[in-house]
Amino acid sequence: MVRYTPGSSPSPSLDRRTLLRVMLAGAGVAATGGLAACGSGGSSSDSGSKVVTFGNNLSDQVPKDAITAAVKAFEANSGGLSVTINTKQHEQYQEQINNYLQGKPDDVLAWFAGYRMRFFADQGLTGDLSDLWGKIGGNYSDALKQASTGSDKKQYFVPFTQYAWGMFYRKSVWQEKGYAVPKTLDELVALATKMKADGLIPIASAGKQGWPLMGTFDQLNFRLNGYQFHVDLLAGKENWQDKKVKDVFDTWKRLLPFHQENALGREWQEAAQTLQQKKSGMYLLGAFVGQQFPDADKADLDFFPFPEINPEHGIDTVEAPIDGYMMAKKPANPEGAAKLLEYLSSAEPQLAYLKADPTAVATNQKADTSGYSPLQKKVADTIKNAKHITQFLDRDTDPGFASEAATNGLISFVKNPDDIDTVLKGMADQAKNIFK
């Protein structure tokens, strides 16, 4: 979704870092364009056990170069293994992954933690990594292990990076205008009203691809109704026509007048640029919003968790999607795949990747964070101090429900916020068919 679907790591069109140019100079890593082109079914037929195939969904140039550099470093110390990278455009990767996993997938492949990982693990389409976790478990917190664990209590995922959602803003604009971080919804409305009077777009907004709207729904739902109701609703255990859900949309309706107009015709990058250009006062998005900021402006970017709505739940939940890797059910090179996954769990490649994409943080809890920017440190602390972590709507629910019912329902609401009942009935009816 988007730069992808919040399920993954973003990437804008920024200049390559000098470090990457050096690391990639003369790189012999192959990169192909078809998702199934380098699947494990035929990857090792000519090269024996010396080739590991790697399915990559980081198709934008900056993260693509960063993960390529990390893989190149693995090759240099792998005892003769080489890696063939199979890069697919992010949204196409997500759309095709079901067929991909049932065909001849790559030995190691990019995906998302939580529900999305369990969805395929439950179908027996990915490899059991429990033995590997016996080696790498010390690299991760209990929360990250839980997010990597399937319904059968086995591990199927290796976390790589993580980022947080929140309200992003430019410090210089707020200092100039005398704005303060709102602690409650009423304070947020008062701040947005002041921004509007000051000639700013209070809240930048984009919904052309649907998924950014999911982030707004998530924040409002777990702030109003709490973490458990939120995850149960997305798992099909609660009713979309419940009054609690209607309250979410009523609250959203209250905020809509402060959102950037014509959001459904705008990409997230365009909305982020209005924040960078000091035309907008805030933007509710993932930390990848910083990818639309030139290096000279990055230090001016800050954020705060979405403010409290219901004192019962405060701000105890943070949306912090986890990106990482799975293994094919039957990799052509199981030993090589395990070695590559073990390497990706270590601090070195995660920190190397973050030099090119400093909007995320490492998942390895032993990673040296002294080189983090102030924004990265704040993201890391926010995640660490959260009582509950969510992945993002399209990662926390059935893929079919996310791509159809949720996307279409949220777009319909933004088009006609006065017809909430019809929107929720449509979502509830589709949920009944999907979550049987």
N, C-alpha and C positions, 0 to 999 in steps of 0.2 A: 504494500500500500504506500504509495507515495514515492517519497524518495525511495519509498518502499512502502511497506505496510508497517505500521509501527511495529511491527514485529521485528524490525531489523535495524541495521545501521545505515544512516543517511549518508548522503554525499552530494556535494555541490560542485560547481565548476570553479575550484580554486587552483592556484598554481601549485605544481608539485613541489614538495619540499626538496631541498638540496640533498638531504639524507637519502630520500627514496631514489633520487636520480643516481646517486653513487651506488646504492645497494643493487639497483636494477641494471646498472651498466653491464652489458654483456650477459644478462641473465638468460639462462637456457630453459626457463620454465615455459612450457607450451600452454597456450590458452585457446580454447575452442568455444564456439558460440552456441551449440545445441545442447540442451539440457541432458539428453540421453546419449549424446554422441560419444562420450568417453566413459560409458558405464562400465562397471566392474566386470560385466560378463565377458568383455573382450579386451580389457585393459592390459592384462598381463600375458596374453597369449604369445607375444613376440619377445617380451623382455623378462620372462620368468617372474621371480619375486622381487625384482628391483624397481618396479614401477608402482606407485600409489596414485590412484585417481582421486581428484578433489573437486566436488561440486560446490561452486561458489555463487552466491546470490548478491555479492557486493559489486554491482555493475557500474556504478558511478565511478569516475576516474580516481578520485582521492582514496576512498576505501579500497578500491580494486588494487591500486598500486601498493597500498599499505599491506594488505593481506598477501599479495604476491611477494613482497619483500620478506615477510615473516616466513613464508614457505621456502623461499630461497635460502634463508638462514638455516632452516631445518635440513635442507638438502646437504649443506656444507658440513653438517655434523651427524649425518645419519648412517654412516658406514656404507655409502654407495647407493642409497635409495634415491630415486628421482620422482618428482611429483608432476603429474599432468593436471593442469587446472582447466576445469570446464565451467566457464562463466556464462551465466544466463541473466538477462534483464530481470530486475528484481520482481516485478509484478508477474511476469511470465513464469518465473521460477515457482512462485506460490500457486499460480493457477494450474501448473502442470505437475506438481510434486506427487500427487496421488498416482498418476500413471507412471511417472518416473520411478517411484519406489516399487511398483509392481512389475517393472520391466527389468532393466539392467542398470541400476543406479551406480554412481561412483562409490569407491570404497569409503570415503569420508565425505559428508555433505553438510552444508549449512542449514540450520533451522532455528527454531525458537523453543525456549523452555516452557514448562507448564502444560496447560491443556493441549496445545498444539503438538507438543512432543508426545504426550500420552495417547493422543488420538491415533497416531500411527503405530506406537508401541503396542497398544491394545490389539491392533490388527495383525501383529506379528510381522510388520514390514521393516523393522529396524533391528539392529544388533544389540544384544545384551552387553552392557559395559560394566557390569558389577565387579568383575575381576579387576578391571582397570581402576575402578574407584577404590579398590583396596590399596592401590599405590598412590592415587592422586587425591584421596579424600581430605587429607590434611591441608590441601590448598584452598578449601572452600568452607564457607559458613554452613551451619545446619540448614538455613533457609535456602541456600543455593542447592544443597543436596536434595532437599525436598522438591525443589522446582525441576530437578533432573531425574526424579524417580517416577516410574510408571505405576499403574494401578496394582501390579503384582509385587510392588515393593523393590523391584530391581531398577538399576540405573540404566538410562538409555541416552544420556546427553552429557556433553562436556561444556560448561559455560566458558565464554571467552570475554565478552564485554557487556556492560550494562549502562543504561542511561536513565535519567529521571524526567518525568513530566512536571510542569509547574507553570507559574505565571512569570514570563521573562520580560525584562525591561532594561532600559539604558540608564545607568546611574547618573550620568551627566544631566539628562533631561529631568529626572526626578529631583536632583539637587537644585537645578535652576528654578523649578516650579514649586519647590517646597513640599513635594508629595511624600507621604509616609506609607509604609507597608500596611495594608489593611489586615486586621485580625479576624474580622467577621464578614458575613455577606453584606450586612447593612453598611459597613465601612467600605466595602468594595464598590457598592452602588454609589455611595457618596463620592468616592474617589473618581469613578468613571464619569459622574455628573460634572465634577470639577474639570476633568480633562476635556470633556466636550465643550465646556464654556471657554476653555483655553485654546480652542481650535485644533485639538488633537483628535484622532480616531482613538477612542478609549481602548478598545480591544481589537487588535488585528484578527482577521478571520478568513479562512479558506475552506471550501468544502467541495471542490470540483470532483475530487475522486472519492468523496464520501468518508474516508477513514478519519480525517482530522476531527469530524463531528463526534466520532466515537470517544475521543479524548475528553470532550466537554461532558458528554453523558456520564462517563465513568466518574469524573471528579464530583459531579453533582449527586450521583447516586450513592457513592460510598460516604460522602460527607453528610448527606441527609439520612440515609438508611443503614449505614455501617457496612463493614467489610463482608460479613457473613451473608447478609441479604444480597449484596452485590454479586458475589460469586455464585450463590444459589440461583439467582435470577438468570445468570448467563449459562448455568448448567441445566436449565430447564426445570428447576425445582420450585420456582415461584412463578406467579401469574403476571404477565405483562399488563394486565388490566387492573392490577391491584392499585389501591389508592396511593400507596407509597410510590409507585412508578409515575402515576399522574402528577404527584407532587414534584417529582424531578422535572417534568416537562413544564409545569407551571412556574417553577423557579427559573428554568432556562428562558422561558418567555419573558420573565421580568428583566433578564439581562440582554435580550436580543437588541433592544434599541441602542445599546452601547457597542454592539459588534459592527465591524466594518460591513458596509452595504455590499450587496451582490456577491456574497461569499461563495455561492455555488458556481460562479464563473471564474473562480480564482484558484490557482495552484498554491500549495503551502509556501513555496519559495517566494512567490510574489508578495504574500502577506508578510513573510519574514523580512523582506527588503523594505517594507514600509516602517518596520521597527528600526531597522538599521539606518534608514534615512530620517529618523526622528519625526515621522509623520504619525506614528501610532505610539500610544503610551504603554501598552502591555500586549502580550501574545501568549495565549495558553497553548503550549506545544511541548514536545520533547526537547531535550538539550541540544539536539541536532540543529535547532534554530540558529546556533552559532556558526554553522557552516555557510550561512549567507552573509557573514560579517568578514570584512577584510581583516588581516592580522592587526592592523593599527587600531581597529575598533573593538577587538575581542575583550580587552580588559575592562571595557565599559559595560559589558553584559552581566546582568545579575538576575536572580529569580527568587521567588518565594513559593512555598507550597500553597495550593488553593486554600483560601481561608475557611474557617469554621462556619458551618451552617447549623448543625445540631450539636449542642454541648455534650450530649451523650457519647458522641464519637470523636469530637474534636478534629484534630488533623492527624489521627493515628495511622491512616493508610496513605501510602505513596505508590504512585504508578511508576514502576521501574522495570521495563522490559529487559529480558536477558537474552542475548544473542550467543549462539555457540554452534556446536557440531554434533552430529550423530554418525553412526556407522551403518553401512548397509547390512541387511540381514545375513547375506552370504558374500562378503567382500572377496574379490579375487585375490587380494593380498592382505589377509587378516593380520599378520604380524606387522607389516608396514603400516596398516591403518591404525593399529594400536599404538605404534611408536609415534605417528604423527599426532594422534589425539593426546597422548601423554605430553608431547611437546607443547601443544596448544593450551594445555592446562597450566603451564608454567608461567611465571611472571615475565620472562624475557620477551616472548612474542607479543604478549598483550601490551606491554609498555611500548614496544617498538611500533605497534599498530597505532597507539594513541598519540604518537608524535605527529602522525598525519591526520588523525581524526580526534582532536582533543576535546570533543563534545561528550565523550563517553568516559567510563572509568573501568579499570581492570576488575575482573571478578576474583582473581587470585588474592586471597587475604594477606599473603606475604609480600605482595608487590610493594616496592618502594614508592611511596606517594609524595616524596619530597619534591619531585619535579612537577607535581600537579599545579595547574593554575588555580587561583582563588576560586574560580567557578567550579572546577573539577573537585576541589576539596569540599566545597559546599554541597555539591551533588552527592559525593561519597558519604558525608556526614548525615545528610538527609535520609539516604537509603539505610544507613547503619542504625539510625535512631528510630526508624519507623517500626511500629508494632506489627503492621501488615503490609505486604507487598503484592500489588497486582501486576499483571503482565500487559494489559491493554485489551480492550473489548475483543478485537479480532483474534487475539491469542488465547483468550479465556473462555471461548465458547466454541460450539460446533462450527467448522468452516463454512458449511452451507448456510447456517443461520446468519453468520457474520456477513457473508458476501451478498446475500439476498435480503433477508428480512430486516436485519439491522441497518444496512446501508440504505436501502430504499425507504425504510421507516423514518430514519433521521433526516434524510433529504426532504421527504414529504413534510415533516414537521417544520423545517426551516422555510419551506415554500409557503406553508399555510399553518402558522402557529395557533390559529383559532380553532383548528379541528383536531385537537389532541385525541379525543375519544376514537375517531376513525383510525388514526395512526396506530394507536395502541391495540385496537381490535385486530387490525391486520397483522401486527407483530405477534400477538397472542395466538392467532389462528395458525400462523406458520410455525410458531414454537411447538404447538401441539402435534403438528405433523412430523417435525424433526426430532423432538425429544420424546420418543415413544417408550 
